[in-house]
Amino acid sequence: RTLEVQGNVSMANVTDAVGGANMTLKLGGGNNQNFTQSNATGIASPIQINKSANTATLLTNMVAAQNVTVMAGTLSTGGFNITGAATKTFQVDNGAFFEMTGASTYPASFTTYTYGATSTVRYAQNASLTVTNATYGHLELKPSATALTFTVPATLNAIAGNLNIGNRTSYATAPIVTAATNNTAITVRGDVTIANNITYTKAASGVFLFAKGATHTLTDSTSGQDLGAVRISANTTNTTLNLGSSAKMTSLLIDLNQVFSHNGSNTLTLTGTGTPLTATGTFTPSTGTVNYEGAGATTITATTYNNLGAGTTSDAGAAVTYTLGGHTTVSGALTIGNASSTNSDTLDQGATYNLTTGAVTVTSKGVWSNTGTGDVTLSGD
């Protein structure tokens, strides 16, 4: 049996809402609704949010003795908390939304948390918090006040859908979403979008894994947040990661048979030292640019680039040598150093490696070294 209410719901000093566990209370219809619960001992009936449009918003805490299921539409905490019961389930179905706002926390005390692959869980609180590890569908991390910090847990299991960071609102001090505190390993199987006016702090070594088993897109609307160590892997079938904007990573590992594409004229900046690009799979340069910006000795991976830069970001750090790791082709332009840097950076061809390139710019803080036996071929117009 189900009792559907399409208006506001107010429950005062009762524990048995509409018939106990045998009767389901459903918030439905297409209008915005408010939910108020005056007692703190729990609603005995299962609760469903099944709306054709709009939002059901809590005006008090919700204490539930049975399952809570968001089937369609949006359930918003309104700044309040949801507390469940042992053996019971909190569930958000495909296409439905669950939003946490104000100072509310993640639903507590349920045994099982189930999120459909196309459901959305949105963290939109105005207080700093630690995100709960769960197997989410779409996940949105959207701090809603200045100078907040959302801390990502040590492991963020496979995000089946998209990951959105930031809400595009301008604050006096940009909120932070940090993977650094817990050295988080993130697995995402959908698109990743970083909004402007947000700061993302990378993990020291935790891997940001793109593993959709199809094509997904990375878009960064900021000036470039370093995602840390990024890896592209299969998920039964092969994965392609396209850039939807310029991006910054400490390192990029492309597994066998997987694909990375600049997807146009986007720039990939690699900040790591050693060998920050490992292309076991396919590296597609398109019309983009790769800038190697490691602060110490760096090996430039032997492959075909469109545009290639070595030490092209202005900095006051020590001089760095970028060394070719094999025969390298630059279809477009090669740039070495930045005239505004304090010290000069060097592109070294190594002992025997050939370099084929189009236009070459060696800035006043750049050095091109070819003391070995490798050839230089200048191509293009």
C-alpha positions as CSV (number, residue, x, y, z in Angstrom):
1,R,0.0,0.0,0.0
2,T,1.2,3.5,-0.9
3,L,0.1,6.9,0.3
4,E,1.1,9.6,-2.2
5,V,1.3,13.2,-1.2
6,Q,1.9,15.9,-3.7
7,G,1.8,18.9,-1.3
8,N,3.8,19.6,1.8
9,V,4.1,16.9,4.5
10,S,4.2,17.7,8.3
11,M,4.4,14.9,10.8
12,A,3.9,15.9,14.4
13,N,4.6,13.6,17.4
14,V,3.8,10.3,15.6
15,T,6.0,7.3,14.9
16,D,3.6,5.4,12.6
17,A,3.2,7.6,9.6
18,V,0.6,5.9,7.6
19,G,0.5,2.2,8.5
20,G,3.9,1.2,9.6
21,A,6.2,-0.9,7.4
22,N,3.3,-2.1,5.3
23,M,2.5,1.3,4.0
24,T,4.8,3.5,1.9
25,L,4.8,7.2,2.1
26,K,5.5,8.7,-1.3
27,L,6.3,12.3,-2.0
28,G,5.2,12.8,-5.6
29,G,3.9,15.2,-8.2
30,G,5.7,17.9,-10.0
31,N,5.6,20.7,-7.4
32,N,8.2,21.7,-4.9
33,Q,7.4,20.2,-1.5
34,N,8.5,20.6,2.1
35,F,8.9,17.8,4.6
36,T,8.7,18.4,8.4
37,Q,9.1,15.8,11.1
38,S,8.5,16.9,14.7
39,N,9.2,13.6,16.4
40,A,12.7,12.2,16.7
41,T,11.9,8.5,17.2
42,G,11.6,7.6,13.5
43,I,9.0,7.2,10.7
44,A,7.8,3.6,10.6
45,S,6.9,3.7,6.9
46,P,9.2,3.3,4.0
47,I,9.8,6.7,2.3
48,Q,9.9,7.3,-1.5
49,I,10.7,10.5,-3.4
50,N,9.1,9.9,-6.8
51,K,8.6,13.3,-8.4
52,S,8.0,14.2,-12.1
53,A,9.9,17.5,-11.5
54,N,11.2,19.8,-8.8
55,T,12.4,19.1,-5.3
56,A,11.3,17.7,-2.0
57,T,13.1,19.7,0.8
58,L,13.6,18.9,4.4
59,L,12.6,21.6,6.9
60,T,13.7,19.4,9.9
61,N,15.8,16.4,10.4
62,M,14.4,13.1,9.0
63,V,14.6,10.0,11.1
64,A,13.6,6.9,9.2
65,A,13.0,3.4,10.5
66,Q,12.7,1.9,7.0
67,N,14.2,2.3,3.6
68,V,14.5,5.8,2.0
69,T,14.5,5.7,-1.8
70,V,14.8,8.7,-4.2
71,M,13.2,7.3,-7.3
72,A,12.8,10.4,-9.4
73,G,13.1,14.2,-8.9
74,T,15.3,15.7,-6.2
75,L,15.6,15.2,-2.4
76,S,17.3,18.1,-0.8
77,T,18.4,18.1,2.9
78,G,17.7,21.8,3.3
79,G,20.6,21.9,5.7
80,F,19.2,19.2,7.9
81,N,20.2,15.5,8.5
82,I,18.9,12.1,7.6
83,T,19.3,9.3,10.0
84,G,18.3,5.7,9.1
85,A,18.2,2.3,10.8
86,A,20.4,-0.8,10.8
87,T,19.6,-3.3,8.0
88,K,17.9,-0.5,6.0
89,T,18.9,1.1,2.7
90,F,19.3,4.6,1.4
91,Q,19.0,4.6,-2.3
92,V,19.1,7.0,-5.3
93,D,17.8,5.6,-8.5
94,N,19.0,6.3,-12.0
95,G,18.1,9.8,-13.1
96,A,17.3,11.0,-9.6
97,F,19.1,13.6,-7.5
98,F,20.1,13.8,-3.8
99,E,21.5,17.1,-2.6
100,M,23.1,18.0,0.7
101,T,23.1,21.7,1.6
102,G,23.7,24.0,4.5
103,A,25.5,22.2,7.4
104,S,24.0,18.8,6.7
105,T,26.0,15.6,6.7
106,Y,25.9,12.4,4.7
107,P,22.9,10.2,5.7
108,A,23.8,8.2,8.8
109,S,23.1,4.7,10.2
110,F,21.8,2.9,7.1
111,T,23.5,-0.4,6.4
112,T,23.4,-0.1,2.6
113,Y,23.8,2.9,0.3
114,T,22.9,2.3,-3.3
115,Y,23.4,4.8,-6.1
116,G,22.3,4.1,-9.7
117,A,24.9,4.6,-12.4
118,T,23.1,7.7,-13.7
119,S,21.9,9.0,-10.3
120,T,23.4,12.3,-8.9
121,V,24.7,13.0,-5.4
122,R,25.6,16.6,-4.8
123,Y,27.6,17.9,-1.9
124,A,26.7,21.6,-1.8
125,Q,27.2,22.4,1.9
126,N,28.4,25.7,3.3
127,A,30.7,24.1,5.8
128,S,34.0,22.2,5.4
129,L,33.6,18.4,5.4
130,T,35.1,15.1,4.4
131,V,33.4,13.4,1.4
132,T,32.1,9.9,2.2
133,N,33.5,7.0,0.1
134,A,30.7,5.3,-1.8
135,T,30.1,3.8,-5.2
136,Y,28.4,6.9,-6.7
137,G,26.8,7.5,-10.1
138,H,27.4,11.2,-10.9
139,L,29.2,13.0,-8.1
140,E,29.1,16.8,-7.7
141,L,31.5,18.5,-5.2
142,K,30.2,22.0,-5.0
143,P,31.2,24.0,-1.8
144,S,28.8,26.9,-1.4
145,A,30.7,29.4,0.7
146,T,34.0,31.2,0.7
147,A,37.2,29.5,2.0
148,L,35.7,26.1,2.5
149,T,37.6,22.8,2.2
150,F,36.0,19.6,0.9
151,T,38.4,16.7,1.7
152,V,38.2,13.7,-0.5
153,P,38.7,10.3,1.4
154,A,41.7,8.0,0.9
155,T,39.8,6.0,-1.7
156,L,37.0,7.2,-3.9
157,N,35.6,4.0,-5.5
158,A,34.6,3.8,-9.1
159,I,32.5,6.9,-9.9
160,A,30.2,5.3,-12.4
161,G,29.2,8.6,-14.0
162,N,30.6,12.2,-14.2
163,L,32.6,14.0,-11.6
164,N,31.9,17.8,-11.3
165,I,34.1,20.0,-9.1
166,G,33.0,23.5,-8.2
167,N,29.7,25.5,-8.8
168,R,31.0,28.4,-10.9
169,T,30.3,30.9,-8.2
170,S,32.9,33.6,-7.4
171,Y,33.9,33.8,-3.7
172,A,36.3,36.1,-1.9
173,T,38.5,33.0,-1.2
174,A,38.1,30.2,-3.6
175,P,36.8,27.0,-1.9
176,I,39.2,24.0,-2.0
177,V,38.5,20.4,-3.0
178,T,41.6,18.5,-1.8
179,A,42.9,15.0,-2.5
180,A,46.2,15.9,-0.8
181,T,45.1,15.2,2.8
182,N,44.4,11.5,2.3
183,N,46.5,11.0,-0.8
184,T,43.3,10.0,-2.6
185,A,43.1,7.4,-5.4
186,I,40.1,8.4,-7.6
187,T,38.5,6.2,-10.2
188,V,36.0,7.8,-12.6
189,R,34.1,6.3,-15.5
190,G,32.4,9.5,-16.8
191,D,33.5,13.0,-17.7
192,V,35.4,15.2,-15.3
193,T,34.6,19.0,-15.2
194,I,36.4,21.5,-13.0
195,A,34.6,24.8,-12.7
196,N,36.2,28.2,-12.4
197,N,36.7,29.8,-9.0
198,I,37.6,26.5,-7.3
199,T,41.0,25.1,-6.2
200,Y,41.8,21.4,-6.6
201,T,44.7,20.1,-4.6
202,K,46.2,16.9,-6.0
203,A,47.2,13.8,-4.2
204,A,51.0,13.2,-3.7
205,S,50.9,9.8,-5.3
206,G,47.3,8.7,-5.4
207,V,46.3,8.0,-9.0
208,F,43.5,9.8,-10.8
209,L,42.2,6.9,-13.0
210,F,40.1,7.4,-16.1
211,A,38.6,4.0,-16.9
212,K,35.2,4.4,-18.7
213,G,35.7,1.7,-21.3
214,A,34.5,4.3,-23.9
215,T,35.2,7.9,-24.6
216,H,35.1,10.5,-21.8
217,T,36.2,14.1,-21.6
218,L,38.3,16.2,-19.1
219,T,37.4,19.9,-19.0
220,D,39.2,22.4,-16.7
221,S,37.7,25.9,-16.7
222,T,40.3,27.3,-14.3
223,S,43.8,28.4,-15.4
224,G,44.9,24.8,-14.9
225,Q,44.6,22.6,-11.8
226,D,47.3,19.9,-11.5
227,L,45.4,16.6,-11.3
228,G,48.5,14.7,-10.1
229,A,49.3,11.3,-11.5
230,V,46.7,10.4,-14.2
231,R,46.2,7.0,-15.8
232,I,44.0,5.9,-18.6
233,S,42.9,2.2,-18.3
234,A,40.4,-0.2,-19.8
235,N,37.0,-1.1,-18.2
236,T,36.4,-4.4,-20.0
237,T,36.5,-2.4,-23.3
238,N,39.1,0.3,-24.2
239,T,39.0,3.9,-23.0
240,T,39.7,7.2,-24.8
241,L,40.3,10.4,-22.8
242,N,39.7,13.6,-24.8
243,L,40.7,17.0,-23.5
244,G,37.8,19.4,-23.5
245,S,40.1,22.2,-22.5
246,S,43.7,22.7,-21.6
247,A,44.8,20.6,-18.6
248,K,47.7,20.1,-16.2
249,M,48.9,16.8,-14.8
250,T,52.0,15.7,-12.8
251,S,52.2,12.6,-15.1
252,L,50.2,10.8,-17.6
253,L,50.2,7.0,-18.2
254,I,48.4,5.7,-21.2
255,D,47.9,1.9,-20.8
256,L,48.2,-0.5,-23.8
257,N,45.4,-0.1,-26.3
258,Q,44.0,3.0,-24.5
259,V,43.9,6.5,-26.1
260,F,44.7,10.0,-25.1
261,S,43.7,12.9,-27.4
262,H,44.3,16.6,-27.3
263,N,41.0,16.8,-29.1
264,G,42.0,20.0,-30.9
265,S,44.3,22.8,-29.9
266,N,44.2,22.1,-26.2
267,T,47.5,22.3,-24.1
268,L,48.7,19.5,-21.8
269,T,51.2,20.7,-19.2
270,L,53.2,18.1,-17.4
271,T,54.7,19.2,-14.1
272,G,56.5,16.0,-13.1
273,T,60.2,15.2,-13.3
274,G,61.7,11.9,-14.5
275,T,59.5,10.6,-17.4
276,P,56.1,12.2,-16.9
277,L,54.6,10.8,-20.1
278,T,54.3,7.1,-20.7
279,A,52.5,6.3,-23.9
280,T,52.2,2.5,-24.0
281,G,48.9,3.1,-25.7
282,T,48.0,5.8,-28.3
283,F,49.0,9.5,-27.9
284,T,47.0,11.7,-30.3
285,P,48.6,15.2,-30.6
286,S,45.8,16.7,-32.8
287,T,46.6,20.4,-33.1
288,G,47.5,20.7,-29.4
289,T,50.6,21.5,-27.4
290,V,52.6,19.6,-24.7
291,N,54.6,21.7,-22.3
292,Y,57.1,19.9,-20.1
293,E,57.5,22.0,-16.9
294,G,59.2,19.6,-14.4
295,A,61.3,21.4,-11.7
296,G,64.1,18.9,-12.1
297,A,65.7,16.6,-14.7
298,T,63.0,15.5,-17.1
299,T,62.9,13.1,-20.0
300,I,60.8,14.0,-23.0
301,T,59.0,11.0,-24.3
302,A,59.8,9.9,-27.8
303,T,56.7,10.3,-29.9
304,T,55.1,12.7,-32.4
305,Y,53.9,16.0,-31.0
306,N,52.1,18.9,-32.7
307,N,53.7,21.7,-30.6
308,L,56.3,21.0,-27.9
309,G,57.5,23.2,-25.1
310,A,60.4,22.7,-22.6
311,G,60.6,25.0,-19.6
312,T,58.1,27.4,-21.2
313,T,56.5,28.6,-17.9
314,S,58.1,31.6,-16.2
315,D,59.6,30.6,-12.9
316,A,62.4,31.5,-10.4
317,G,63.5,27.9,-9.9
318,A,66.8,26.4,-10.7
319,A,67.8,25.7,-14.3
320,V,66.4,22.4,-15.6
321,T,67.5,20.1,-18.4
322,Y,64.9,18.4,-20.5
323,T,66.4,15.4,-22.4
324,L,64.9,13.6,-25.4
325,G,64.1,10.0,-24.6
326,G,64.3,8.9,-28.2
327,H,63.8,10.0,-31.8
328,T,61.2,12.8,-31.6
329,T,59.0,14.6,-34.1
330,V,57.4,18.0,-33.7
331,S,54.9,18.7,-36.5
332,G,54.3,22.3,-35.4
333,A,56.5,24.5,-33.3
334,L,59.2,23.9,-30.7
335,T,59.7,26.4,-27.9
336,I,62.6,26.3,-25.3
337,G,62.6,28.3,-22.1
338,N,60.7,31.4,-21.1
339,A,62.3,34.8,-21.3
340,S,60.9,35.9,-18.0
341,S,62.4,33.0,-16.0
342,T,65.3,33.6,-13.6
343,N,67.4,30.8,-15.0
344,S,67.9,29.1,-18.3
345,D,66.3,25.8,-19.2
346,T,68.0,23.4,-21.7
347,L,66.6,21.0,-24.3
348,D,69.2,18.2,-24.7
349,Q,68.9,15.9,-27.7
350,G,70.8,13.2,-25.8
351,A,73.6,11.1,-27.3
352,T,72.1,9.8,-30.5
353,Y,68.5,10.9,-30.9
354,N,67.2,12.7,-33.9
355,L,64.8,15.6,-33.7
356,T,62.5,16.6,-36.6
357,T,60.7,19.9,-36.0
358,G,59.0,22.8,-37.6
359,A,59.5,26.4,-36.4
360,V,61.9,26.7,-33.4
361,T,61.9,29.4,-30.8
362,V,64.8,29.4,-28.3
363,T,64.1,32.2,-25.9
364,S,66.7,34.3,-24.0
365,K,66.3,31.8,-21.1
366,G,66.5,28.7,-23.3
367,V,69.4,26.5,-24.5
368,W,69.3,24.0,-27.3
369,S,72.0,21.4,-26.8
370,N,73.0,18.8,-29.4
371,T,76.5,17.6,-28.5
372,G,75.8,14.0,-29.5
373,T,75.4,12.4,-32.9
374,G,71.7,12.9,-33.4
375,D,70.4,14.8,-36.4
376,V,68.2,17.9,-36.6
377,T,65.7,18.2,-39.4
378,L,63.8,21.4,-39.8
379,S,60.6,20.9,-41.7
380,G,57.6,23.0,-42.6
381,D,57.3,26.3,-44.4
